[in-house]
């Protein structure tokens, strides 16, 4: 029997004529006659199609505005102009230097994918026991995994941090698994409920993947991907025993960068050929935010290197954490030509021959060679390194210092020529592991979420304010004019650490759905 497949969209930019919060994704019926039809819809509509969430690199303590030199430029075309709302934690983070709204919010995209996933899960149920159970298990398991991933991103971007002592109090995001179109003023589900449903989806996804055929490529969902993401979710929830158990169920290996990576060779790190990659979707966004501080311009009939650029570079405090003993310094970064700014090159986009970048360890020019696979989104990939760090932090927080030391020691041996000493005390060990997490997972979308959860952690709370300097906007000379300070995450300032839900959604659902005050936690200081 032919079945209707309807998708609903939790829309953040609904049609201006109706302003509805909910609108149907497709008015046309998609006829589903086989599991193949469901799988085609899964691949066509449910995986991240592009870079996604690269803005997370700008709100955390990883990036700074590039000091622009005196060569004439058009500043309004520069990244620091268009992305100022993010880097300065404006009321609308997706706005430019002049506080004019700009594209970038992904609320719609998240809920569009979720609506399709919900429809596939509903329409797939009647196909059980009809001779395609293995394939159906893969489709349904993938849907459960992807729905969990989308909701995990949503609740960490638009909701409060998970607080183990008050999981039902924190405001989250609307959680919906029914694809039925409703004329409803939605409200925020509490953070605890959202996390419980995320973990439930991942457990069911893992069960289904056990009976599904093993995927050939790491761009497809696998049972290891389910347990890897579960290890993150349980770590955030402070269910440390479950985080360790999930990590232990992941089959993976660390890339011995210290022994296998040739310093200065310019190999791309975040590509499908990286042996640490467990699952990946999307495309890289790093090159778009960190184009490098080298540029080219015509002078006297020939191109020469210019040292001007309105972009972002690596934060000085983050840069100071790396040295030549750490193999990641060369594997993750490069220095620009001329002004010697450090830029993240976990994915090394092909550079113009006119733009020269140097290795931060050797000082030699980086020559980009052929990639070992396809480039990956840095914010949407699962690596075994994260699983290892999830396990080590969970072990330390639950009081298993010996186990944590053993886990982190194995990790350090793959990253350092001479591994650093591991602290013995519980608190010192937790801080040490968190520092390694900051270094290893930099520019992969984790830092913003980690800073939020550390602030409410019940074992060892850590809070931090973030300082971003800003520049004056002129066409010839741009100078540092002051700073914006994001105060530490707490009950008073948490609104500044939460992205606002689009106003069209809030307006339709008011008073059920409101945004928190974003101004309370941001202080502007002029020099």
C-alpha positions in Angstrom: 0.0 0.0 0.0 1.3 3.4 -0.9 2.0 5.6 2.1 2.1 9.3 2.5 5.3 10.8 3.9 4.6 14.2 5.4 7.3 16.4 6.9 6.7 19.3 9.3 9.2 22.1 9.8 9.7 23.9 13.1 10.3 27.1 11.2 12.4 30.0 12.4 11.7 32.0 9.3 8.1 31.2 8.4 6.3 32.9 5.6 5.7 36.6 6.3 2.1 36.4 5.4 1.2 34.0 8.2 4.1 34.2 10.6 3.4 30.7 11.8 5.9 28.8 14.0 5.0 25.5 12.3 4.7 25.1 8.7 4.6 22.0 6.5 8.0 21.2 4.9 6.4 19.8 1.8 2.8 20.0 0.7 3.4 17.1 -1.8 3.0 13.5 -0.8 6.2 11.4 -1.2 5.1 7.9 -1.9 7.0 5.3 0.1 6.8 1.8 -1.3 10.0 0.2 0.0 12.8 0.6 2.4 14.9 1.9 -0.5 12.6 4.9 -0.7 13.2 5.6 3.0 17.0 5.2 2.6 17.0 7.6 -0.3 15.1 10.2 1.7 17.6 9.7 4.6 20.6 10.4 2.4 18.9 13.2 0.6 17.5 15.2 3.5 18.8 14.2 6.8 22.6 14.5 6.8 24.4 17.9 7.2 24.7 19.2 3.7 27.3 21.9 4.3 29.7 23.3 6.9 27.3 24.0 9.8 28.0 25.7 13.1 31.4 27.2 12.2 30.2 30.2 14.2 31.0 28.3 17.4 34.7 29.1 16.7 34.0 32.8 17.1 32.0 32.9 20.4 34.4 30.8 22.5 38.0 31.7 23.6 39.6 30.3 20.4 39.7 33.2 18.0 40.6 36.9 17.9 40.1 39.6 15.3 43.1 40.1 13.1 45.0 43.4 13.6 44.7 45.0 10.2 47.6 46.9 8.9 47.7 50.2 6.9 47.3 48.9 3.4 44.0 50.2 2.0 41.1 47.7 2.2 37.4 47.6 2.0 36.6 46.7 5.5 32.9 46.0 5.0 33.7 43.0 2.9 35.9 41.6 5.7 34.9 38.7 7.9 35.3 40.7 11.1 32.7 43.1 9.7 30.1 40.5 8.8 30.7 38.2 11.8 31.0 40.9 14.5 27.7 39.9 16.1 29.1 36.5 17.0 32.5 37.7 18.2 31.0 40.5 20.3 28.1 38.5 21.7 25.5 41.0 20.4 21.8 40.7 21.1 21.4 39.2 17.6 24.6 37.2 17.2 23.9 36.8 13.5 24.4 40.5 12.7 27.3 42.5 11.4 29.4 45.4 12.7 26.5 47.8 12.1 24.1 45.5 13.9 22.3 44.7 10.6 21.0 41.1 10.5 23.0 38.6 8.5 22.5 35.1 7.4 23.8 32.2 9.6 21.2 31.1 12.0 20.6 27.3 11.6 17.4 26.9 13.7 15.3 26.2 10.6 17.8 23.7 9.2 18.0 21.7 12.4 14.2 21.3 12.7 13.8 20.7 9.0 16.1 17.6 9.3 14.3 16.5 12.5 10.9 16.7 10.8 12.1 14.4 8.0 13.7 12.0 10.4 10.5 11.9 12.4 8.5 11.1 9.3 10.9 8.3 8.2 10.7 6.7 11.7 6.9 6.8 11.6 6.6 5.5 8.0 9.3 2.8 8.5 7.5 0.9 11.2 5.1 -1.0 8.8 8.1 -2.5 6.9 9.4 -4.7 9.8 9.1 -8.4 9.0 8.8 -7.9 5.3 12.2 -9.3 4.2 14.3 -6.1 4.5 14.9 -6.0 8.3 18.7 -5.5 8.1 18.4 -2.6 5.7 15.5 -1.1 7.7 17.5 -1.4 10.9 20.2 0.7 9.3 17.8 3.3 8.1 15.9 3.5 11.4 19.1 3.4 13.5 20.6 6.2 11.4 17.5 8.2 11.9 17.6 7.8 15.7 21.3 8.7 15.8 20.8 11.8 13.6 17.8 13.0 15.5 19.8 12.7 18.7 22.7 14.6 17.2 20.5 17.4 16.0 18.7 17.8 19.3 22.1 17.6 21.2 23.3 20.5 19.1 20.1 22.5 19.5 19.9 22.2 23.2 23.5 23.2 23.6 23.2 26.2 21.3 19.7 27.4 22.3 19.3 26.0 25.8 20.9 26.1 29.2 23.8 23.8 30.1 22.8 20.5 31.7 23.0 20.8 35.5 23.1 17.5 37.2 21.6 19.0 40.4 18.7 20.7 38.6 18.2 18.8 35.3 14.4 19.5 35.1 14.8 23.2 35.8 16.9 24.3 32.9 15.2 25.7 29.8 15.9 23.7 26.7 14.3 23.7 23.3 11.0 22.4 21.8 11.3 18.6 21.6 9.0 16.9 19.1 9.0 13.3 17.6 5.6 13.3 16.0 5.6 14.5 12.4 2.0 15.6 12.6 1.4 19.2 11.7 0.0 21.1 14.6 -1.2 24.7 15.1 0.5 24.9 18.5 2.3 27.5 20.4 5.3 25.5 21.4 7.3 26.0 24.6 10.7 24.9 25.7 11.1 21.4 27.1 13.4 21.3 30.1 17.0 20.4 29.5 16.8 17.1 31.5 13.9 15.8 29.4 15.7 16.6 26.2 18.9 14.9 27.3 16.9 11.8 28.5 15.3 11.5 25.0 18.7 12.0 23.3 20.2 9.2 25.3 17.2 7.0 24.6 17.5 7.6 20.9 21.2 6.7 20.9 20.7 3.5 22.9 18.0 2.4 20.4 20.2 3.5 17.5 23.0 1.3 18.8 20.6 -1.7 19.2 19.4 -1.3 15.7 22.9 -0.9 14.3 23.9 -4.3 15.9 21.5 -6.0 13.4 22.3 -3.7 10.5 25.0 -4.4 7.9 28.4 -2.8 8.8 28.9 0.5 6.9 31.8 0.6 4.6 32.5 4.3 5.0 32.9 6.5 8.0 30.4 9.0 6.5 27.7 6.5 7.4 26.3 5.9 10.8 27.7 2.9 12.7 27.2 1.2 16.1 30.6 2.8 17.1 29.2 6.2 16.2 26.3 5.6 18.5 28.4 4.7 21.5 30.9 7.5 20.7 28.2 10.1 20.9 26.7 8.4 23.9 30.0 8.8 25.7 29.7 12.6 25.1 26.1 12.8 26.2 26.7 10.8 29.4 29.8 13.0 30.2 27.6 16.1 29.8 25.0 14.5 32.1 27.7 13.5 34.6 26.6 9.9 34.4 30.3 9.0 34.5 30.0 5.3 34.8 27.8 5.2 31.7 30.2 7.5 29.8 33.1 5.1 30.5 31.0 2.1 29.5 30.0 3.7 26.2 33.6 4.7 25.5 34.7 1.2 26.1 32.2 -0.1 23.5 33.7 2.0 20.7 36.1 0.2 18.4 38.7 2.8 17.3 42.3 3.8 17.4 44.3 6.9 17.9 46.4 8.3 15.2 50.0 8.4 16.5 50.7 11.9 15.4 53.9 12.1 17.3 55.3 9.1 15.5 53.5 9.1 12.1 53.0 12.7 11.2 55.9 14.4 9.5 56.3 17.9 10.9 55.8 20.5 8.3 54.4 18.4 5.5 51.1 20.2 5.5 48.9 17.1 5.6 45.2 17.8 6.1 44.0 16.4 9.5 40.2 16.4 9.3 39.7 14.2 6.2 38.0 10.8 5.8 41.4 9.1 5.7 42.2 10.0 9.3 42.1 6.7 11.2 40.5 8.4 14.2 37.3 9.3 12.3 34.4 7.3 13.5 31.6 9.3 11.8 31.5 12.4 9.7 29.0 14.6 7.9 29.1 18.0 6.3 31.9 20.0 4.8 34.7 22.2 6.4 34.0 25.8 7.5 37.5 26.6 8.9 38.8 28.0 5.7 35.9 30.5 5.5 36.7 32.0 8.9 40.5 31.6 8.9 41.5 32.5 5.3 45.0 33.3 6.5 46.6 36.7 6.8 48.3 36.5 3.5 46.7 38.0 0.4 47.8 39.2 -3.0 47.5 42.5 -4.8 48.7 44.0 -8.1 51.7 46.3 -7.8 53.5 47.7 -10.9 52.0 45.0 -13.1 52.8 42.0 -11.0 51.3 40.3 -7.9 53.0 40.7 -4.5 52.0 39.5 -1.1 49.9 41.9 1.0 49.7 41.7 4.7 46.2 42.9 5.1 43.1 40.9 5.9 39.9 41.5 7.8 39.5 38.0 9.3 40.1 36.0 12.4 43.2 34.2 13.8 44.0 32.0 16.7 43.6 33.4 20.2 46.9 34.2 21.8 46.2 32.2 25.0 45.3 29.1 23.0 48.4 29.6 20.8 50.6 29.7 24.0 49.5 26.2 24.9 51.4 24.6 22.1 55.1 24.1 21.5 57.4 22.0 19.3 57.2 19.1 21.8 53.5 18.8 20.8 53.0 17.2 17.4 49.6 18.9 17.1 51.3 22.3 16.8 52.4 21.4 13.3 49.4 19.2 12.5 46.7 21.7 13.5 48.2 25.1 12.6 50.2 27.2 10.2 51.7 30.7 10.3 50.7 33.3 7.8 53.2 34.9 5.5 54.5 38.3 6.6 52.7 39.0 9.8 53.2 35.5 11.4 49.7 35.1 12.7 48.7 31.5 13.7 45.7 30.1 11.8 44.0 26.8 12.3 44.6 24.4 9.5 43.0 21.2 10.7 41.6 21.1 7.2 44.1 22.7 4.9 42.3 24.3 2.0 44.3 24.6 -1.2 46.0 28.0 -1.0 46.9 30.2 -3.9 50.5 30.0 -4.9 50.7 33.7 -4.1 49.8 33.0 -0.5 52.6 31.4 1.5 52.1 29.8 4.9 54.8 28.4 7.1 55.0 25.6 9.6 55.0 26.9 13.2 57.7 24.4 14.2 60.1 24.3 11.3 59.5 27.8 9.9 59.5 26.3 6.4 56.9 26.9 3.8 53.9 24.5 3.9 53.4 22.8 0.7 49.9 21.3 0.5 49.9 17.8 -0.9 47.1 15.5 -2.0 44.5 14.8 0.7 44.0 11.4 2.2 40.3 11.3 1.6 37.5 13.9 1.6 37.5 17.1 3.7 35.2 16.9 6.7 33.2 19.4 8.8 35.2 20.2 11.9 32.1 20.7 14.0 30.2 17.6 12.9 32.7 14.8 13.1 33.3 12.1 15.8 36.9 11.2 16.5 38.3 8.5 18.7 40.5 11.1 20.4 37.3 12.7 21.8 36.1 9.3 23.0 39.4 8.8 24.8 39.2 12.2 26.4 35.5 11.6 27.4 36.5 8.4 29.1 39.5 10.0 30.9 37.5 12.9 32.2 34.7 10.6 33.3 37.1 8.3 35.1 38.8 11.2 36.9 35.4 12.8 37.9 34.1 9.5 39.4 37.3 9.1 41.5 39.1 6.5 39.4 42.4 8.5 39.2 44.4 5.4 38.3 42.1 4.5 35.4 42.1 8.1 34.2 45.9 8.4 34.4 46.2 5.2 32.4 43.7 6.4 29.7 45.3 9.8 29.4 48.8 8.4 29.3 48.0 6.3 26.3 46.6 9.4 24.6 49.6 11.6 25.4 52.0 9.1 24.0 50.4 9.8 20.5 50.6 13.5 20.8 54.0 14.4 22.4 57.6 13.7 21.6 58.1 13.7 25.4 54.7 13.3 27.2 54.2 15.7 30.1 53.9 14.4 33.7 50.4 13.4 34.7 49.1 15.0 38.0 48.3 12.6 40.8 45.6 14.6 42.7 41.9 14.3 41.6 41.3 18.0 41.0 44.7 18.6 39.3 44.1 15.5 37.1 40.6 16.8 36.0 42.1 20.2 35.1 44.9 18.5 33.2 42.5 16.4 31.2 40.3 19.4 30.5 43.3 21.3 29.2 44.2 18.4 26.9 40.6 18.5 25.7 40.9 22.2 24.9 44.1 21.6 22.9 43.0 18.5 21.1 39.5 19.5 20.2 40.2 23.2 19.4 38.2 24.6 16.5 35.9 21.5 16.4 32.9 23.1 18.1 33.5 21.6 21.5 34.9 24.5 23.5 31.8 26.6 23.8 29.8 23.7 25.1 32.6 22.6 27.4 32.9 26.0 29.0 29.2 26.0 29.7 29.1 22.6 31.3 32.3 23.1 33.4 30.5 26.1 35.0 27.7 23.9 36.4 29.8 20.7 37.0 29.1 19.2 40.4 32.5 17.6 40.9 34.9 20.5 39.9 33.1 23.6 38.7 35.3 25.9 36.6 34.2 29.3 35.3 35.9 31.6 32.9 35.2 35.0 31.4 36.1 35.5 27.7 37.7 38.7 26.4 37.5 39.7 22.7 39.2 42.9 21.6 37.5 44.8 18.8 38.8 47.2 16.1 37.7 50.6 14.8 36.2 50.5 11.4 37.9 52.7 8.8 39.1 52.2 5.2 42.8 52.8 5.6 43.9 52.3 9.2 42.2 49.9 11.6 43.3 49.9 15.2 42.2 48.1 18.4 39.7 50.3 20.2 38.5 48.3 23.1 37.2 44.9 24.3 34.0 43.0 24.9 34.0 40.8 28.0 31.7 37.8 28.4 31.2 37.3 32.1 31.3 33.7 33.4 28.3 31.4 32.9 26.0 31.6 36.0 22.3 32.2 36.8 22.6 35.9 36.1 24.7 35.8 33.0 23.6 32.6 31.3 21.4 34.4 28.7 24.6 35.7 27.1 25.8 32.1 26.7 22.6 31.0 25.0 21.8 31.8 21.4 18.4 33.4 20.9 15.7 31.6 19.2 14.7 33.5 16.0 12.2 36.3 16.7 9.6 35.0 14.2 9.4 31.8 16.3 9.2 33.7 19.6 6.6 36.1 18.3 4.3 33.3 17.2 4.7 31.3 20.4 4.7 34.1 22.8 4.2 33.9 25.8 5.0 30.2 25.8 8.4 30.8 24.2 10.7 33.6 25.2 14.4 34.4 25.0 16.7 35.2 27.9 18.4 38.5 28.3 21.7 38.5 26.4 23.0 41.9 27.5 23.5 41.1 31.2 26.6 39.1 30.8 28.5 41.3 28.3 30.6 44.3 29.2 32.1 46.7 26.6 35.2 48.6 27.6 36.8 51.3 25.4 40.5 51.8 25.5 
